[in-house]
Amino acid sequence: MRIREPLVRSGFFWLPGKEDYRAPGTLTISEAGKVHLEILGSFSGPTGSVEDLKDETMTIGRVVGQIEKEGMLTLEHCFYRKLPYGFGGVIKSKVEASWAILGVAFDADENILFDEQYTSVQGFEEWLRVSGLSLSLIDTPLVYSVEYRRPEPITLYEGDDFTLSVGFGHTMPSMTDVKHAEINASAYLKISAREPQKPGFFTNIVTMLREFVSFAVDTTVSVTEVWAINKTITEPIGEGKTKPAKMDLYYRSKNHLDKTPKIDSFRMLYRYLDLQGNSQKIFASWFELYDVILPVLHLYFSTRAGSHTFLEGRFLSLAQAVETLHRRTSTETAMAPADFGPLKDLLIKAAPDAHKEWIGQKLAFANEINLANRLKRILEPFKDRFGSDADRKRLVRLIVDTRNYLTHYDPKSEHKSADGMQLYVLCEKMEALLQLHFLKTLSFSDEQIEAVCVGPQALKDKLNLRLT
């Protein structure tokens, strides 16, 4: 996740059930969500303990504490990053945690369960374009009216285990500032579990949602805020009333980008408006097929995140993504398995004993179709969008020759490979091909895909490129 600014809090920290020693220290959560704790002493005392040093794993487990502003907290999967021994003097220990829960301190053996989890994702509000704000020009240029009506929640998906919806919030303007009034409208994703679930259940869903938004806005985005509630854990709100306690969650990003992505409305593949009335089917398809296409998504997003400095790296990732997509969604082989199996056994049997193992290794993947045929199959549903038969044949041949050259760097095939502007066009074409297949996988109708292809989004520009 990417939080807006690092969080630094002073407080006291201890092991659950061992409140006899509360170590003073400082909690730091980095912009990337990495959780660090520096305490005075260790959890066995201000000067440390020889017993601590005997634990080679340096594992602590759960740590709880109380910090300024947020109050109680729980740190999960903690371990010592640095544990000196004081020999009679005061020491400082450094602790790292996998994730933090601010707002509640859980007991040592208490299961952490949530009923609902809420998340904010970069680019989601721009993709949604539902804010509740409107500007009216009553008497130009003297009288203007800004109105905010909080939108009703939007249900995107209802499954057996959880419901996914969109919630809305806002901040009120100050009535004491005579020169400035501001309303900040916000939108967030809400995951409501049918039964209380462990944090990992929600984290997996949030990851899938983050990548869904990344694909939709055509750039790699991060989660910026996560909070959860358990309806049995409450806090007082006055007059004998209570409400579920809000628990702010922080954890380290798996794929953190150093630069904040720019959300460009003209580069979005599609918006919420493009899937209205069909969101249930589209999100169901995404959740169902996510694990199948996950390796493809990782290769695809690596090119969108700008991790490849050179075009050659981007090209190879995209070529591998296209090949992997077909391999994971098709069972096609060069020969019928019933014919290939006996032939393979016959060839191995006929080989000299010294070479049987080598022959077996060479034949292990001999029945798979080659990259050229995989490209032809992948292009088939969208062939009209990639020019004439001659255009597609040239596109396939150039991708294969370039992949082969960049993989083996055989000087004899260098003249057949693409470089410069040609290589850039190949990358754009393969990216467009992957995007079209992802849309099809998401159960976009032919009409919806057509609207995306001819709209103002970037996909149209990629499809219009021509090889020189």
C-alpha positions in Angstrom: 0.0 0.0 0.0 1.0 3.6 -0.4 0.0 5.9 2.4 -0.1 9.7 1.9 2.7 10.4 4.4 4.8 8.3 6.9 3.2 7.8 10.3 5.4 8.2 13.4 4.0 7.7 16.9 5.5 7.5 20.3 4.0 5.1 22.9 4.4 2.0 25.1 4.6 -1.5 23.8 4.4 -5.0 25.4 3.7 -8.6 24.8 0.0 -9.7 25.3 -0.4 -11.0 28.9 3.0 -9.6 30.0 2.0 -6.0 30.9 4.6 -6.0 33.7 7.1 -4.6 31.3 5.9 -1.9 28.9 8.8 -0.7 26.7 8.7 2.9 25.6 9.4 3.3 21.9 8.5 4.7 18.6 6.3 3.2 15.9 7.1 4.1 12.3 5.0 3.2 9.2 6.7 4.1 6.0 5.0 5.5 2.9 5.1 1.9 1.5 3.3 0.5 4.5 6.4 -1.1 6.1 6.0 -1.3 9.9 9.0 -0.6 12.2 9.2 -0.4 15.9 12.1 0.9 18.0 11.9 0.2 21.7 14.1 1.0 24.7 15.4 -2.3 26.0 13.7 -5.5 24.8 10.5 -7.2 25.7 12.3 -8.9 28.6 13.5 -5.7 30.2 15.5 -2.5 29.7 18.9 -4.3 29.4 17.8 -7.3 27.4 18.1 -10.9 28.3 20.5 -13.7 27.4 17.4 -15.8 26.8 16.4 -13.4 24.0 19.8 -14.0 22.3 19.4 -17.8 22.4 16.3 -17.5 20.1 18.0 -17.7 16.8 14.8 -17.0 14.9 14.4 -13.7 16.7 10.6 -14.3 16.5 8.3 -12.4 18.8 4.8 -12.9 17.4 2.2 -10.5 18.5 2.9 -7.2 20.1 0.4 -4.7 21.5 0.7 -1.2 22.7 -0.7 2.3 23.2 0.4 5.2 21.1 -0.5 8.9 20.8 -3.6 9.9 18.8 -4.7 6.4 17.7 -4.6 4.8 21.1 -4.4 0.9 21.4 -2.8 -1.1 18.6 -1.7 -4.7 17.6 1.4 -5.6 15.6 1.3 -9.0 13.9 4.1 -11.4 13.0 6.8 -9.4 14.7 10.5 -10.2 14.9 13.7 -8.5 16.2 15.5 -6.8 13.4 18.2 -5.8 15.8 18.6 -7.1 19.4 21.8 -6.1 21.2 22.8 -7.3 24.7 23.4 -4.5 27.2 25.8 -6.2 29.6 24.2 -4.1 32.3 23.5 -1.0 30.2 20.3 0.2 28.5 19.8 -1.0 24.9 17.6 -0.2 22.0 15.9 -2.9 20.0 14.5 -2.7 16.5 11.4 -4.7 15.7 9.7 -5.3 12.3 6.1 -6.4 11.9 4.2 -7.8 8.9 1.2 -5.5 9.5 -0.4 -3.2 12.1 -3.9 -2.7 13.5 -4.4 0.7 15.0 -7.4 1.1 17.3 -7.6 -2.3 19.1 -5.2 -4.4 21.2 -5.9 -8.1 20.8 -5.1 -10.7 23.5 -2.3 -13.3 23.0 -4.5 -16.1 21.7 -7.4 -14.1 20.4 -8.4 -14.7 16.7 -8.4 -11.5 14.6 -11.6 -11.5 12.6 -13.4 -8.8 10.6 -16.9 -8.5 9.3 -16.2 -5.7 6.9 -13.2 -4.1 5.3 -13.0 -0.8 3.5 -10.3 0.3 1.1 -9.3 3.3 -1.0 -7.4 2.7 -4.2 -5.5 5.2 -6.4 -7.5 6.1 -9.5 -10.7 4.5 -8.3 -12.6 7.8 -7.8 -11.5 9.0 -11.3 -12.6 5.7 -12.7 -16.0 5.8 -10.9 -16.8 9.5 -11.6 -19.6 9.5 -9.1 -19.1 12.2 -6.5 -22.4 13.8 -5.6 -21.0 17.3 -6.2 -22.6 19.7 -8.7 -22.0 23.3 -9.6 -24.8 25.6 -10.7 -24.4 29.0 -12.4 -27.4 30.9 -11.0 -26.6 34.4 -12.2 -23.3 34.6 -14.1 -20.9 36.0 -13.1 -22.1 36.9 -9.6 -24.0 33.9 -8.1 -22.8 30.3 -8.0 -24.2 27.3 -6.1 -22.2 24.3 -5.1 -24.3 21.4 -3.9 -23.4 18.0 -2.4 -25.8 15.1 -2.2 -24.2 12.0 -0.9 -24.8 9.2 -3.5 -26.5 6.0 -2.5 -24.2 3.0 -2.1 -23.6 1.0 -5.3 -23.5 -2.8 -5.2 -20.9 -4.1 -7.6 -21.0 -7.8 -6.8 -22.8 -10.3 -4.6 -21.1 -13.6 -4.0 -21.5 -16.6 -1.7 -18.9 -15.4 0.7 -19.0 -11.6 0.4 -20.6 -8.6 -1.1 -18.6 -5.8 -2.8 -20.1 -2.3 -2.9 -19.1 1.3 -3.2 -19.6 3.7 -0.3 -19.3 7.5 -0.2 -18.0 10.0 2.3 -17.4 13.7 2.6 -15.9 16.4 4.8 -17.9 19.5 5.7 -16.5 23.0 5.1 -15.6 25.2 8.0 -18.3 27.8 8.7 -15.8 30.2 10.4 -13.6 30.9 7.3 -15.2 33.8 5.5 -13.0 33.4 2.4 -12.8 29.7 1.8 -15.3 26.8 1.8 -14.4 23.3 0.6 -16.2 20.0 0.4 -14.1 16.9 -0.2 -16.2 14.0 -1.6 -14.7 10.5 -1.5 -15.5 7.0 -2.6 -14.3 3.7 -1.3 -14.7 0.0 -1.8 -16.5 -2.0 0.9 -16.2 -5.8 1.3 -18.9 -7.3 3.5 -18.3 -10.9 4.5 -21.2 -13.3 5.1 -19.4 -14.6 8.2 -16.5 -13.1 10.2 -13.2 -13.8 8.3 -9.5 -13.6 9.0 -7.5 -10.7 7.5 -6.0 -12.8 4.8 -9.5 -13.3 3.3 -9.9 -9.6 2.8 -6.3 -9.0 1.7 -6.7 -11.4 -1.2 -9.8 -9.6 -2.4 -8.2 -6.2 -2.0 -5.3 -7.4 -4.1 -7.7 -8.5 -6.9 -9.5 -5.2 -6.7 -6.3 -3.2 -6.9 -5.3 -5.0 -10.0 -8.8 -4.6 -11.5 -8.5 -0.9 -11.0 -4.9 -1.0 -12.4 -6.2 -2.7 -15.6 -9.1 -0.3 -15.9 -7.1 2.9 -15.6 -4.2 1.5 -17.6 -1.5 2.1 -15.0 -0.2 0.3 -11.9 -1.9 1.8 -8.8 -1.6 1.2 -5.0 -4.0 0.8 -2.1 -3.8 4.1 -0.1 -6.0 3.3 2.9 -7.5 0.2 4.6 -9.8 0.0 7.6 -12.0 -2.7 9.1 -14.6 -3.4 11.7 -15.7 -6.3 13.8 -19.3 -5.7 15.0 -18.5 -7.3 18.4 -15.7 -4.9 19.1 -17.3 -1.5 19.9 -16.4 1.9 21.3 -18.6 4.4 23.2 -20.0 7.4 21.5 -21.9 8.9 24.4 -25.2 8.6 26.1 -24.7 4.9 26.7 -24.4 4.2 23.0 -21.7 2.4 21.1 -20.5 1.8 17.6 -18.1 -0.7 16.0 -14.5 0.4 16.6 -12.7 1.4 13.5 -9.4 -0.4 13.0 -6.9 1.1 10.6 -4.7 -1.5 8.9 -1.2 -1.0 7.5 0.9 -3.6 5.7 3.8 -3.6 3.3 3.2 -3.4 -0.5 4.2 -6.4 -2.6 4.8 -4.3 -5.6 5.5 -0.8 -4.4 6.3 1.9 -7.0 8.7 4.7 -6.1 6.8 7.2 -8.1 3.1 8.1 -7.6 1.3 7.0 -10.8 -0.4 9.7 -12.9 -4.1 8.9 -13.5 -4.9 10.1 -17.0 -8.6 9.9 -17.9 -7.6 9.7 -21.6 -5.6 6.5 -21.1 -8.3 4.6 -19.2 -9.4 1.4 -21.0 -12.9 1.7 -19.6 -14.8 3.4 -16.8 -17.6 2.4 -14.4 -20.1 3.8 -16.8 -18.9 1.2 -19.4 -20.0 -1.7 -17.2 -23.1 -0.4 -15.5 -25.8 -3.0 -15.5 -23.2 -5.7 -16.0 -20.9 -5.3 -13.0 -22.0 -8.5 -11.3 -21.0 -10.6 -14.3 -17.7 -8.7 -14.9 -16.5 -8.9 -11.3 -17.6 -12.6 -11.0 -15.5 -13.3 -14.1 -12.5 -11.4 -12.6 -12.6 -13.2 -9.3 -13.1 -16.6 -10.9 -10.3 -16.4 -13.5 -7.9 -14.3 -11.5 -5.7 -17.2 -10.4 -5.6 -18.6 -13.9 -4.4 -15.4 -15.5 -2.3 -14.2 -12.5 1.1 -14.9 -14.1 -0.1 -13.1 -17.3 -1.2 -10.1 -15.2 2.2 -9.9 -13.4 4.0 -9.8 -16.8 1.6 -7.3 -18.1 1.7 -5.0 -15.1 5.5 -5.1 -15.1 5.4 -3.3 -18.4 2.8 -0.8 -17.3 4.8 0.0 -14.1 7.7 1.2 -16.1 10.1 -1.4 -14.7 11.7 -2.0 -18.1 14.1 0.8 -19.0 14.7 -0.6 -22.5 12.1 -1.6 -25.1 13.7 -5.0 -25.4 12.8 -5.9 -21.8 9.2 -4.7 -22.3 8.9 -6.6 -25.6 10.1 -9.9 -24.0 7.7 -9.6 -21.0 4.8 -8.9 -23.4 5.7 -11.8 -25.7 5.9 -14.1 -22.7 2.6 -12.8 -21.4 0.8 -13.6 -24.7 2.4 -17.1 -24.8 1.4 -17.7 -21.1 -2.1 -16.5 -21.7 -2.7 -19.0 -24.4 -1.0 -21.8 -22.5 -3.2 -21.2 -19.4 -6.4 -20.9 -21.3 -6.0 -23.6 -24.0 -5.3 -27.3 -24.0 -4.3 -27.4 -27.7 -1.3 -29.5 -28.5 0.7 -30.2 -31.7 -0.5 -33.8 -31.8 -3.3 -35.6 -30.0 -2.0 -36.8 -26.6 -3.1 -40.3 -27.4 -0.7 -40.3 -30.4 2.1 -38.4 -28.9 2.5 -40.5 -25.7 3.3 -43.8 -27.5 5.6 -41.9 -30.0 7.5 -40.3 -27.1 7.9 -43.7 -25.4 9.1 -45.3 -28.6 11.7 -42.6 -29.2 13.1 -42.9 -25.7 13.2 -46.7 -25.8 15.1 -46.5 -29.1 17.7 -44.1 -27.8 21.0 -45.4 -26.5 21.0 -45.9 -22.7 23.5 -43.0 -22.2 21.1 -40.6 -23.9 17.7 -41.7 -22.7 17.4 -39.1 -20.0 18.5 -36.3 -22.4 16.0 -37.4 -25.0 13.3 -37.6 -22.4 14.0 -34.0 -21.3 14.0 -32.8 -24.9 10.6 -34.4 -25.6 9.0 -33.2 -22.3 7.5 -30.2 -24.0 7.7 -31.3 -27.7 4.0 -31.6 -28.0 3.3 -27.9 -27.2 2.4 -25.6 -30.1 5.0 -22.9 -31.0 4.7 -19.2 -30.4 3.6 -18.4 -34.0 0.6 -20.7 -33.6 -0.3 -19.4 -30.2 -0.2 -15.8 -31.6 -2.5 -16.8 -34.4 -5.0 -18.4 -32.0 -4.9 -15.4 -29.7 -5.4 -13.0 -32.7 -8.3 -15.0 -34.2 -11.2 -13.5 -32.1 -10.0 -9.9 -32.9 -8.4 -10.4 -36.3 -10.4 -7.6 -37.9 -8.8 -5.1 -35.4 -5.2 -6.0 -36.6 -5.5 -5.3 -40.3 -5.6 -7.6 -43.3 -4.4 -11.2 -43.5 -1.0 -9.9 -44.7 -0.8 -7.4 -41.9 -1.4 -10.1 -39.3 0.9 -12.6 -40.9 3.7 -10.0 -40.9 2.9 -9.0 -37.3 3.2 -12.7 -36.1 6.4 -13.3 -38.1 8.1 -10.2 -36.8 7.1 -10.9 -33.1 8.5 -14.5 -33.4 11.7 -13.5 -35.2 12.3 -10.7 -32.7 11.6 -12.9 -29.7 14.0 -15.6 -31.0 16.7 -13.1 -31.7 16.4 -11.4 -28.3 16.3 -14.8 -26.5 19.3 -16.3 -28.3 21.1 -13.3 -29.9 21.9 -15.4 -33.0 23.7 -12.9 -35.4 22.2 -14.8 -38.4 18.6 -13.8 -37.3 19.4 -10.2 -36.3 18.4 -8.8 -39.7 14.9 -10.3 -39.3 14.2 -8.7 -35.8 12.6 -5.4 -35.1 14.2 -2.4 -33.4 13.5 1.3 -32.9 10.0 2.4 -33.8 9.1 -1.0 -35.2 9.9 -2.6 -31.8 7.7 0.0 -30.1 4.8 -0.7 -32.4 5.1 -4.5 -31.7 5.0 -3.7 -27.9 1.9 -1.6 -28.4 0.2 -4.2 -30.5 0.8 -7.0 -28.0 -0.4 -4.8 -25.2 -3.6 -4.1 -27.1 -4.0 -7.8 -27.8 -3.7 -8.6 -24.1 -6.1 -5.9 -23.2 -8.7 -7.2 -25.6 -8.4 -10.7 -24.2 -8.7 -9.4 -20.7 -11.9 -7.6 -21.6 -13.2 -10.8 -23.2 -12.2 -12.7 -20.1 -14.2 -10.2 -18.0 -17.3 -11.0 -20.0 -17.5 -7.7 -21.8 -19.9 -8.1 -24.6 -18.8 -7.5 -28.3 -20.7 -4.2 -28.2 -18.9 -3.1 -25.0 -15.5 -4.0 -26.5 -16.4 -2.1 -29.6 -17.2 0.9 -27.5 -13.8 0.7 -25.8 -12.0 0.3 -29.1 -13.5 3.3 -30.8 -13.8 5.6 -27.8 -11.3 8.3 -26.7 -9.2 5.8 -24.7 -5.6 4.7 -25.5 -6.6 1.3 -26.9 -7.8 3.0 -30.1 -4.4 4.6 -30.6 -2.6 1.3 -30.2 -4.8 -0.5 -32.7 -4.4 2.3 -35.2 -0.6 2.0 -35.2 0.9 0.5 -38.4 4.2 -1.3 -38.9 6.5 0.7 -41.2 
